[in-house]
């Protein structure tokens, strides 16, 4: 079996309507990075609620935080569907 190469670089081709290990790895990295704004919104809301006096109910996300969580989930679902629906080429390593 011949391995796919482009300019003597081994590549992995992710065909449309399929997910490879590289697709999932790339998606997971970006999903983790884009959770940072959601955490900042949540911790800011908790900090503002605690400044008025501590209660355990302060840790329940408010509507703004819930909206940002829903927005993050939707964007990650769309990103995964985009990876699933398009063809990608991932370089593996230069050949010798």
Backbone as JSON, one array per atom type, in Angstrom:
{
  "sequence": "XXXXXXXXXXXXXXXXXXXXXXXXXXXXXXXXXXXXXXXXXXXXXXXXXXXXXXXXXXXXXXXXXXXXXXXXXXXXXXXXXXXXXXXXXXXXXXXX",
  "N": [[0.84, -1.18, 0.0], [0.56, 2.19, -0.83], [1.65, 5.04, 0.82], [0.04, 8.19, 1.27], [1.58, 11.09, -0.05], [2.76, 14.46, -0.19], [4.84, 16.48, -1.9], [6.97, 14.91, -0.92], [6.36, 14.7, 1.77], [4.89, 12.91, 4.3], [1.44, 12.5, 4.62], [-1.77, 12.71, 6.22], [-4.91, 12.11, 5.06], [-7.99, 13.42, 5.62], [-11.01, 12.49, 4.79], [-14.04, 13.93, 3.43], [-16.99, 13.95, 5.43], [-16.09, 12.27, 7.46], [-14.24, 11.56, 10.44], [-11.0, 11.87, 11.69], [-8.25, 10.87, 13.8], [-6.58, 13.1, 13.97], [-8.36, 15.15, 13.29], [-10.13, 15.12, 15.5], [-8.32, 15.65, 17.58], [-7.39, 18.22, 16.91], [-9.81, 19.64, 17.02], [-10.47, 19.29, 19.75], [-8.38, 20.68, 21.03], [-8.9, 23.36, 20.23], [-11.43, 23.63, 21.32], [-10.92, 23.54, 24.06], [-9.32, 25.84, 24.37], [-11.18, 27.84, 23.73], [-12.89, 27.71, 25.89], [-12.02, 29.39, 27.8], [-12.99, 32.18, 27.72], [-15.64, 31.69, 28.58], [-15.26, 30.68, 31.17], [-14.12, 32.97, 32.33], [-16.28, 34.77, 32.22], [-18.06, 33.41, 33.91], [-16.61, 33.31, 36.41], [-16.33, 36.05, 36.89], [-19.01, 36.77, 37.25], [-19.6, 35.26, 39.55], [-17.8, 36.42, 41.36], [-18.83, 39.02, 41.48], [-21.33, 38.48, 42.62], [-20.59, 37.41, 45.09], [-19.43, 39.57, 46.3], [-21.5, 40.94, 47.43], [-22.12, 39.54, 49.67], [-21.68, 36.26, 50.9], [-23.2, 33.37, 49.6], [-24.23, 30.03, 48.98], [-25.75, 29.75, 46.74], [-24.74, 31.61, 45.02], [-23.0, 30.44, 43.28], [-24.44, 29.32, 41.27], [-24.91, 29.54, 37.85], [-25.66, 32.67, 36.32], [-28.07, 34.25, 34.02], [-26.6, 35.44, 31.93], [-24.19, 34.01, 32.01], [-25.17, 31.44, 31.52], [-26.11, 31.81, 28.93], [-23.68, 32.29, 27.6], [-22.48, 29.81, 27.89], [-24.23, 28.17, 26.44], [-23.87, 29.34, 23.91], [-21.14, 28.71, 23.52], [-21.26, 25.89, 23.45], [-22.87, 25.5, 21.16], [-21.19, 26.66, 19.19], [-19.03, 24.89, 19.27], [-20.2, 22.5, 18.47], [-20.89, 23.2, 15.84], [-18.28, 23.63, 14.85], [-17.23, 21.04, 15.01], [-18.94, 19.73, 13.23], [-18.2, 21.07, 10.92], [-15.57, 20.17, 10.63], [-16.13, 17.5, 10.19], [-17.51, 17.6, 7.77], [-15.77, 18.51, 5.77], [-12.86, 18.07, 3.64], [-9.63, 17.48, 4.83], [-6.07, 17.93, 4.98], [-3.43, 16.62, 6.7], [-0.12, 17.13, 7.59], [2.24, 14.64, 8.44], [5.0, 13.86, 9.01], [8.25, 14.88, 7.89], [9.61, 13.05, 5.16], [12.49, 10.91, 4.83]],
  "CA": [[0.0, 0.0, 0.0], [1.33, 3.42, -0.95], [1.2, 6.09, 1.74], [-0.1, 9.46, 0.56], [2.62, 12.09, 0.19], [2.74, 15.7, -0.96], [6.21, 16.99, -1.87], [7.75, 13.99, -0.08], [5.95, 14.77, 3.17], [3.78, 12.0, 4.55], [0.25, 13.22, 5.06], [-2.98, 11.96, 6.5], [-6.03, 12.78, 4.41], [-9.27, 13.23, 6.28], [-12.02, 12.66, 3.75], [-15.28, 14.57, 3.85], [-17.95, 13.11, 6.16], [-15.41, 11.33, 8.35], [-13.38, 12.2, 11.43], [-9.8, 11.11, 12.01], [-7.62, 11.19, 15.08], [-6.09, 14.48, 13.88], [-9.54, 16.02, 13.35], [-10.61, 15.2, 16.89], [-7.29, 16.3, 18.37], [-7.43, 19.64, 16.58], [-11.07, 20.17, 17.55], [-10.4, 19.32, 21.21], [-7.49, 21.78, 21.42], [-9.59, 24.64, 20.09], [-12.55, 23.66, 22.28], [-10.35, 23.88, 25.37], [-8.91, 27.24, 24.34], [-12.34, 28.72, 23.71], [-13.64, 27.69, 27.15], [-11.47, 30.44, 28.67], [-13.93, 33.29, 27.9], [-16.8, 31.25, 29.35], [-14.83, 30.65, 32.57], [-13.95, 34.35, 32.79], [-17.63, 35.31, 32.45], [-18.6, 32.75, 35.1], [-15.92, 33.75, 37.62], [-16.68, 37.45, 37.12], [-20.36, 36.79, 37.81], [-19.52, 34.75, 40.93], [-17.11, 37.44, 42.15], [-19.78, 40.12, 41.7], [-22.37, 38.02, 43.54], [-20.0, 37.2, 46.42], [-19.11, 40.86, 46.91], [-22.69, 41.37, 48.17], [-22.32, 38.59, 50.76], [-21.51, 34.89, 50.4], [-24.24, 32.34, 49.68], [-23.9, 28.94, 48.06], [-26.49, 29.94, 45.49], [-23.97, 32.5, 44.15], [-22.25, 29.64, 42.32], [-25.33, 28.93, 40.18], [-24.68, 30.5, 36.77], [-26.76, 33.58, 35.99], [-28.52, 34.11, 32.64], [-25.51, 35.79, 31.02], [-23.27, 32.87, 31.98], [-25.85, 30.33, 30.85], [-26.1, 32.13, 27.51], [-22.34, 32.1, 27.05], [-22.25, 28.36, 27.84], [-24.99, 27.67, 25.29], [-23.16, 29.81, 22.72], [-19.91, 27.93, 23.37], [-21.63, 24.54, 23.03], [-23.29, 25.56, 19.75], [-20.04, 26.91, 18.32], [-18.21, 23.69, 19.21], [-20.92, 21.54, 17.63], [-20.7, 23.64, 14.46], [-16.88, 23.4, 14.47], [-17.07, 19.61, 14.78], [-19.63, 19.41, 11.98], [-17.37, 21.61, 9.84], [-14.45, 19.23, 10.43], [-16.7, 16.28, 9.65], [-18.01, 17.79, 6.42], [-14.78, 18.96, 4.79], [-11.64, 17.28, 3.51], [-8.43, 18.13, 5.37], [-4.8, 17.23, 4.79], [-2.56, 16.85, 7.85], [1.24, 16.6, 7.42], [2.65, 13.79, 9.57], [6.43, 14.09, 9.27], [9.03, 14.87, 6.63], [10.25, 11.76, 4.84], [13.95, 11.02, 4.74]],
  "C": [[0.89, 1.24, 0.0], [0.76, 4.46, 0.0], [1.07, 7.4, 0.98], [1.01, 10.43, 0.95], [2.35, 13.31, -0.67], [4.12, 16.31, -0.79], [7.07, 16.22, -0.89], [7.47, 14.11, 1.41], [4.77, 13.84, 3.35], [2.61, 12.8, 5.11], [-0.85, 12.23, 5.42], [-4.12, 12.75, 5.89], [-7.3, 12.4, 5.15], [-10.35, 13.52, 5.24], [-13.25, 13.35, 4.32], [-16.22, 13.53, 4.46], [-17.28, 11.97, 6.91], [-14.53, 12.13, 9.31], [-12.2, 11.29, 11.71], [-9.29, 11.53, 13.39], [-7.14, 12.64, 15.08], [-7.24, 15.49, 13.92], [-10.0, 16.22, 14.79], [-9.61, 15.9, 17.79], [-7.3, 17.81, 18.16], [-8.69, 20.3, 17.15], [-11.01, 20.3, 19.08], [-9.51, 20.45, 21.7], [-8.19, 23.13, 21.32], [-10.77, 24.74, 21.05], [-12.06, 24.05, 23.66], [-9.95, 25.34, 25.43], [-10.11, 28.17, 24.44], [-13.26, 28.57, 24.91], [-13.19, 28.83, 28.06], [-12.42, 31.63, 28.81], [-15.15, 32.92, 28.74], [-16.44, 31.21, 30.84], [-14.66, 32.06, 33.13], [-15.31, 34.99, 33.08], [-18.21, 34.72, 33.73], [-17.94, 33.27, 36.38], [-16.18, 35.23, 37.92], [-18.06, 37.57, 37.73], [-20.36, 36.3, 39.26], [-18.86, 35.78, 41.83], [-18.04, 38.6, 42.45], [-20.86, 39.72, 42.68], [-21.82, 37.87, 44.96], [-19.69, 38.54, 47.09], [-20.3, 41.43, 47.7], [-22.98, 40.48, 49.37], [-22.33, 37.18, 50.2], [-22.75, 34.05, 50.64], [-23.87, 31.26, 48.67], [-24.62, 29.09, 46.73], [-25.78, 30.9, 44.54], [-23.22, 31.74, 43.06], [-23.12, 29.1, 41.19], [-25.18, 29.96, 39.06], [-25.91, 31.38, 36.51], [-27.1, 33.45, 34.51], [-27.42, 34.45, 31.63], [-24.53, 34.62, 30.89], [-23.9, 31.69, 31.27], [-25.88, 30.56, 29.34], [-24.74, 31.93, 26.88], [-22.0, 30.61, 26.95], [-22.98, 27.76, 26.63], [-24.32, 28.1, 23.99], [-21.89, 29.02, 22.45], [-20.24, 26.52, 22.86], [-22.04, 24.53, 21.55], [-22.11, 25.79, 18.81], [-19.16, 25.67, 18.2], [-18.89, 22.59, 18.39], [-20.75, 21.91, 16.16], [-19.26, 23.4, 13.98], [-16.64, 21.92, 14.19], [-17.76, 19.18, 13.49], [-18.85, 19.92, 10.77], [-16.19, 20.68, 9.57], [-14.95, 17.94, 9.8], [-17.05, 16.43, 8.17], [-16.99, 18.2, 5.38], [-13.58, 18.03, 4.76], [-10.45, 18.09, 4.02], [-7.22, 17.26, 5.07], [-3.89, 17.62, 5.94], [-1.17, 16.29, 7.56], [1.64, 15.8, 8.65], [4.09, 14.04, 9.94], [7.16, 14.13, 7.95], [9.65, 13.51, 6.39], [11.74, 11.96, 4.62], [14.46, 10.44, 3.47]]
}
